[in-house]
Amino acid sequence: MTKLKIGICGWGNVATGLYEQLICGNELYSKWELVCIGARRDNPRCNPGDTKIVRDIFAVPDEDIDILVELIGGVETARELILKALNAGKHVVTANKAVIYEHGEELIQVAIKNNVKILFESAVCAGTPVVKMLSNDLGANKISKVAGMLNGTTNFILSNMEEGANYENVLQEAQEKGYAEPDPSLDVNGTDAAHKIGILASLAFNSGLPASTFHIEGIEDITSQDFKYAHEFNLTVKHLAVAQLQNHGIELRSHPVMLSKESSLAGLKGVRNGIQINTDLLGEFQVAGSGAGRESTASGLISDLIALSKNQDIDPMRYPDFSKKPNIIDFNELSFKYYVYLEVKDESGVLALVSKIFADHKISFDKVIQKDQLDNGNVPMVIFTDPVIESEMQIALKDLKSNSVIHNSKIIRIEDS
């Protein structure tokens, strides 16, 4: 392989994980040279040894390097740094899904203009190989659907909650283990998975990156009680991101779902990511692997470095056609079965009232469960519906919330596996 001169920008958990791999003596990349590390401050958990430290990260592209590895995170500063490197004729490898989602089209066009590459395998699902697979390896296939658990932190939290753990306690554990950031909001509110499915949709359907207006929902309102009710019907709760090609556009969404326990994705626990891909030639298949942690991310970063070290006449990645602007289907037009959780006053006639509200919106029930009174005196009611258009369900929920005998309500969509 070609000798590479590498500069890393960022000196956090992921960057130190990459550094440790690069100096471990693996013959696969023993000829590579780590020229410098751009770091505004030291990391007490990792000693960079004799490697040159550059305090101004924007000076790193001026160093004698072939590749800049961007690991600073964020969006706008990362964009400026990547643009400087590309315009300086340096290849870029990044694990930053947000900057690719927000500015990928611009960055890729600048890379093409300067005859260099920007690669981002680890921006989606850390080291689980899917980006270059969609870009290159599945080139003979027409892809109709990409769906999966794309956030390892979220899957770690939900997997532990399924065993009865408390949300706040598991989130703290995820932070202590390095699976979640000190500010985990982008993970738990669904944005991280949304960025990833947006990038995968662009690659799978060879189109521009999607608008940011598709449906995004997090796991903050999921409770251990939801798992108990789901288990009664052989279901579990996962956070799913979906990109599906329809006749009139692309269905794109990122939100919690209930899945059959028999589903291939339902069995993935901990920080594992799972991606289901539907194709015309290979049929349906799944890729699974670790989706969080510095070792997993280092794997994806190194795969990009290896791709760049090979024969430069071989294109390591086929970029999507950004002139094709995707038509994102209105989420309100989609149809789902629903799990509906209500807390109602413990008095006669409430079930009849709830039934009437749903009937007025032509929503029929598959199953209804009433449980024992809660400590607050309310009675939980769980409803599994037949298929309903999203817009109709939202109107019904507003009617329920406006009624004084209904004190709490929540829905989780049920995904066909």
VOGU-3710 file (C-alpha; in Angstrom, 3 decimals, decimal comma):
1> mtklkigicg> 0,000/0,000/0,000  1,016/3,607/-0,557  2,723/5,331/2,336  0,405/7,868/3,942  1,195/10,950/5,966  -1,686/11,552/8,364  -2,789/14,473/10,487  -5,497/14,051/13,111  -7,668/16,965/14,246  -9,315/16,411/17,597
11> wgnvatglye> -7,994/14,689/20,702  -11,038/13,206/22,367  -12,165/9,634/22,884  -12,389/8,685/19,196  -9,125/10,393/18,233  -7,175/8,674/20,995  -8,709/5,350/19,951  -7,453/5,896/16,403  -4,032/6,981/17,685  -3,677/3,824/19,760
21> qlicgnelys> -4,467/1,675/16,720  -2,038/3,541/14,470  0,881/3,058/16,882  0,074/-0,549/17,830  2,519/-1,975/15,281  0,013/-3,639/12,958  1,912/-4,487/9,755  -1,166/-3,586/7,704  -0,426/0,099/8,187  3,080/0,058/9,611
31> kwelvcigar> 4,338/2,265/6,777  1,910/5,054/7,543  3,242/8,120/9,322  1,258/10,061/11,889  2,696/13,524/11,285  0,756/15,602/13,799  -2,267/15,940/16,048  -4,322/19,128/16,071  -5,522/19,586/19,653  -6,463/22,737/21,510
41> rdnprcnpgd> -5,887/20,960/24,812  -4,255/17,785/26,118  -6,118/14,566/26,874  -4,899/13,267/30,256  -6,000/9,750/29,303  -3,598/9,437/26,383  0,047/10,451/26,000  0,817/11,241/22,324  4,521/10,597/22,865  6,774/12,318/20,342
51> tkivrdifav> 3,962/13,097/17,891  3,878/16,785/17,012  1,004/18,692/18,641  -0,499/21,614/16,729  -2,619/23,865/18,941  -4,300/25,660/16,038  -6,325/22,978/14,243  -6,578/25,175/11,154  -2,793/24,922/10,800  -2,931/21,143/10,386
61> pdedidilve> -3,816/21,274/6,645  -0,622/23,323/6,149  1,507/20,467/7,508  3,190/17,920/5,221  0,278/15,460/5,230  -1,704/13,515/2,636  -4,841/12,998/4,727  -6,575/15,018/7,402  -8,712/12,972/9,808  -11,408/15,292/11,190
71> liggvetare> -12,592/14,246/14,663  -13,456/17,570/16,286  -17,223/17,104/15,988  -19,760/19,862/15,567  -20,814/21,313/12,233  -19,636/24,768/11,206  -16,057/24,686/12,527  -15,673/21,167/11,130  -16,963/22,375/7,752  -14,402/25,197/7,649
81> lilkalnagk> -11,577/22,840/8,600  -12,553/20,232/6,002  -12,913/22,862/3,282  -9,439/24,203/4,037  -7,943/20,718/3,826  -9,725/19,859/0,573  -8,746/23,162/-1,026  -5,165/22,471/0,055  -5,245/19,214/-1,910  -5,514/16,931/1,118
91> hvvtankavi> -7,834/13,943/1,349  -10,226/14,003/4,307  -11,535/11,169/6,460  -14,257/12,056/8,962  -16,507/10,364/11,504  -18,741/13,438/11,638  -22,229/12,491/10,428  -23,685/15,924/11,232  -21,294/17,825/8,959  -21,823/15,297/6,146
101> yehgeeliqv> -25,587/15,521/6,528  -25,629/19,335/6,660  -22,834/20,121/4,179  -21,993/16,853/2,410  -22,988/18,081/-1,033  -20,747/21,144/-0,799  -17,813/19,207/0,671  -17,970/16,434/-1,923  -18,137/18,923/-4,796  -15,070/20,753/-3,428
111> aiknnvkilf> -13,254/17,421/-3,107  -14,056/16,539/-6,726  -12,932/19,987/-7,880  -9,558/19,522/-6,141  -9,139/15,898/-7,273  -9,117/14,570/-3,709  -11,481/12,373/-1,703  -13,630/12,802/1,375  -14,558/9,477/2,984  -16,923/8,939/5,921
121> esavcagtpv> -17,415/5,229/6,617  -17,383/5,764/10,386  -19,939/8,583/10,226  -22,668/5,937/10,045  -22,678/3,050/12,537  -19,028/3,507/13,543  -17,131/0,499/12,189  -20,100/-1,469/10,877  -19,417/-1,413/7,115  -22,327/0,097/5,221
131> vkmlsndlga> -21,284/3,382/3,540  -18,838/1,966/0,997  -21,069/-1,105/0,653  -23,998/1,030/-0,516  -21,701/3,202/-2,606  -19,721/0,490/-4,381  -20,444/-3,117/-3,525  -24,188/-2,987/-4,214  -23,805/-1,025/-7,433  -25,496/-3,746/-9,501
141> nkiskvagml> -28,591/-3,703/-7,282  -31,648/-1,529/-7,104  -32,138/-0,807/-3,415  -35,719/-0,355/-2,234  -35,258/-0,039/1,523  -32,643/0,657/4,185  -33,766/0,404/7,799  -32,232/-0,295/11,146  -31,028/0,672/14,567  -28,396/3,256/13,711
151> ngttnfilsn> -27,520/4,643/17,133  -25,574/2,405/19,485  -26,244/4,600/22,525  -30,007/4,408/22,050  -29,923/0,658/21,557  -27,798/0,255/24,692  -30,326/2,234/26,724  -33,388/0,426/25,372  -31,767/-3,010/25,725  -31,129/-2,356/29,413
161> meeganyenv> -34,572/-0,879/29,948  -36,002/-4,074/28,478  -34,363/-5,861/31,409  -36,053/-3,470/33,843  -33,406/-0,770/34,253  -34,238/2,904/34,774  -33,711/5,313/31,828  -31,652/7,871/33,763  -29,405/5,223/35,339  -28,692/3,506/32,021
171> lqeaqekgya> -27,956/6,818/30,324  -25,409/7,606/33,027  -23,829/4,174/32,544  -23,623/4,781/28,788  -21,785/8,055/29,430  -19,379/6,409/31,869  -18,545/3,712/29,295  -17,959/6,257/26,528  -21,006/5,199/24,496  -22,793/8,518/25,047
181> epdpsldvng> -21,494/12,068/24,955  -21,620/14,320/28,050  -24,542/15,989/26,242  -26,423/12,968/24,859  -29,373/14,898/23,422  -28,597/14,191/19,746  -28,495/10,463/20,500  -31,633/10,149/22,599  -33,802/12,617/20,651  -33,376/10,730/17,374
191> tdaahkigil> -31,310/13,360/15,530  -28,141/11,264/15,294  -30,031/8,355/13,714  -31,838/10,811/11,430  -28,538/12,209/10,129  -27,361/8,667/9,447  -30,484/7,490/7,623  -30,401/10,690/5,567  -26,852/9,903/4,446  -27,719/6,256/3,718
201> aslafnsglp> -30,807/7,293/1,744  -28,668/9,541/-0,446  -26,245/6,687/-1,158  -28,915/4,005/-1,580  -31,146/6,002/-3,923  -28,382/8,017/-5,659  -29,917/11,386/-4,838  -29,136/14,602/-3,021  -29,185/14,711/0,739  -32,736/15,056/2,080
211> astfhiegie> -34,356/18,046/3,699  -34,325/18,176/7,490  -38,129/18,190/7,734  -38,782/14,455/7,920  -40,194/12,922/11,103  -37,675/12,640/13,967  -38,586/11,397/17,426  -36,494/10,212/20,364  -36,740/7,723/23,212  -37,135/10,145/26,123
221> ditsqdfkya> -40,749/9,101/26,789  -40,168/5,335/26,631  -40,559/3,595/29,999  -39,878/0,108/31,298  -43,663/-0,292/31,532  -43,903/-0,045/27,717  -41,666/-3,096/27,437  -43,883/-5,043/29,833  -46,977/-4,371/27,753  -45,059/-5,107/24,536
231> hefnltvkhl> -43,839/-8,453/25,904  -47,417/-9,613/26,419  -47,740/-9,663/22,630  -44,228/-10,881/21,770  -43,057/-7,365/20,892  -40,125/-5,217/21,987  -39,228/-1,524/21,667  -36,406/-0,273/19,449  -35,436/3,020/17,843  -35,668/2,554/14,090
241> avaqlqnhgi> -34,593/4,724/11,173  -36,171/3,945/7,802  -35,561/5,012/4,205  -37,883/3,318/1,741  -38,423/3,963/-1,936  -42,102/4,363/-2,829  -43,773/5,086/-6,168  -44,298/8,760/-5,307  -41,156/9,500/-3,322  -38,979/8,419/-0,417
251> elrshpvmls> -40,386/7,450/2,977  -37,914/8,755/5,550  -38,326/8,629/9,341  -36,478/8,153/12,644  -38,517/7,189/15,737  -39,236/4,468/18,334  -41,197/1,422/17,185  -42,494/-1,839/18,525  -41,058/-4,815/16,663  -41,887/-8,483/16,760
261> kesslaglkg> -39,347/-10,353/18,865  -38,986/-12,706/15,907  -37,622/-9,859/13,767  -33,948/-10,097/12,830  -33,374/-6,577/14,193  -35,191/-7,120/17,489  -32,523/-9,472/18,843  -29,675/-6,945/18,626  -28,668/-5,866/22,124  -26,305/-3,366/23,714
271> vrngiqintd> -24,464/-0,932/21,450  -24,909/-3,097/18,375  -26,289/-1,530/15,218  -28,295/-3,503/12,699  -29,103/-2,463/9,142  -31,573/-4,259/6,894  -31,143/-3,658/3,160  -33,693/-4,764/0,552  -32,370/-5,239/-3,005  -33,641/-6,666/-6,268
281> llgefqvags> -30,751/-9,099/-6,911  -29,687/-10,167/-3,417  -33,064/-9,901/-1,750  -33,170/-8,831/1,884  -30,068/-9,062/4,047  -28,720/-7,590/7,260  -25,435/-6,111/8,421  -24,800/-5,879/12,149  -21,948/-4,738/14,353  -20,895/-2,449/17,145
291> gagrestasg> -22,209/1,075/16,692  -20,509/2,931/19,522  -17,136/3,076/21,215  -13,746/4,267/20,083  -12,485/0,893/18,837  -15,488/0,488/16,541  -15,116/4,010/15,182  -11,363/3,484/14,699  -12,203/0,454/12,564  -14,281/2,582/10,200
301> lisdlialsk> -11,664/5,338/10,062  -8,889/2,888/9,267  -10,975/1,252/6,523  -11,115/4,664/4,824  -7,386/5,177/5,265  -6,747/1,763/3,711  -9,015/2,662/0,780  -7,017/5,839/0,189  -3,704/3,981/0,425  -4,589/1,661/-2,447
311> nqdidpmryp> -4,186/2,311/-6,157  -5,381/5,852/-6,706  -6,785/4,862/-10,109  -9,430/2,872/-8,238  -12,198/5,125/-6,915  -12,792/4,178/-3,261  -16,320/5,556/-3,327  -19,077/6,499/-5,759  -20,695/9,749/-4,685  -24,443/10,261/-5,173
321> dfskkpniid> -25,933/12,449/-7,908  -26,806/15,612/-6,019  -28,750/17,013/-8,977  -31,510/14,517/-8,126  -33,474/16,129/-5,326  -35,444/13,599/-3,281  -39,192/13,936/-2,789  -39,788/13,138/0,886  -43,261/11,725/1,499  -45,300/13,578/4,127
331> fnelsfkyyv> -45,133/11,523/7,328  -48,813/12,260/7,996  -49,724/10,252/4,893  -48,146/7,042/6,213  -50,130/4,257/7,849  -49,190/2,287/10,974  -50,633/0,069/13,617  -50,265/1,798/16,995  -49,644/1,014/20,628  -51,631/3,637/22,564
341> ylevkdesgv> -51,009/4,123/26,289  -53,563/6,116/28,283  -53,924/6,941/31,953  -57,594/7,549/32,722  -59,785/8,346/35,716  -60,983/5,294/37,609  -64,680/5,724/36,887  -67,361/4,001/34,870  -67,913/4,889/31,224  -64,313/5,820/30,427
351> lalvskifad> -63,726/2,873/28,098  -66,927/3,705/26,240  -65,771/7,344/25,915  -62,343/6,327/24,581  -63,973/3,870/22,171  -66,299/6,596/20,870  -63,442/9,059/20,279  -61,526/6,469/18,253  -64,674/5,350/16,420  -65,416/8,956/15,435
361> hkisfdkviq> -62,057/8,900/13,611  -62,705/5,448/12,128  -59,938/3,880/14,233  -60,627/0,268/15,184  -59,021/-1,713/18,000  -57,124/-4,956/17,699  -56,670/-5,386/21,474  -57,564/-3,431/24,639  -55,989/-4,015/28,061  -56,954/-2,380/31,350
371> kdqldngnvp> -54,536/-2,757/34,253  -54,698/-2,277/38,019  -54,952/1,194/39,489  -51,699/3,191/39,706  -50,409/4,920/42,842  -51,838/8,218/41,596  -55,320/6,719/41,389  -55,445/6,579/37,603  -55,972/3,395/35,611  -53,658/2,503/32,711
381> mviftdpvie> -55,358/1,534/29,466  -53,371/0,003/26,599  -54,805/-0,170/23,088  -53,353/-1,869/20,013  -55,021/-0,479/16,893  -55,587/-1,733/13,394  -53,769/0,232/10,629  -54,407/3,989/10,822  -53,255/6,972/8,771  -50,862/9,045/10,898
391> semqialkdl> -52,850/12,270/10,455  -56,027/10,597/11,725  -54,238/9,229/14,781  -52,875/12,670/15,641  -56,360/14,212/15,468  -57,732/11,453/17,706  -54,926/12,066/20,219  -55,812/15,758/20,390  -59,427/14,844/21,158  -58,272/12,444/23,863
401> ksnsvihnsk> -55,992/15,037/25,482  -58,802/17,598/25,574  -60,947/15,311/27,731  -60,705/15,780/31,507  -60,911/12,051/32,325  -57,747/11,280/30,312  -54,625/12,424/32,164  -51,795/11,008/30,064  -51,355/9,613/26,566  -48,572/8,205/24,403
411> iirieds> -48,242/6,303/21,156  -45,568/3,997/19,752  -45,870/2,892/16,142  -45,762/-0,829/15,397  -43,386/-1,758/12,581  -44,162/-4,610/10,224  -41,096/-6,867/10,223
//
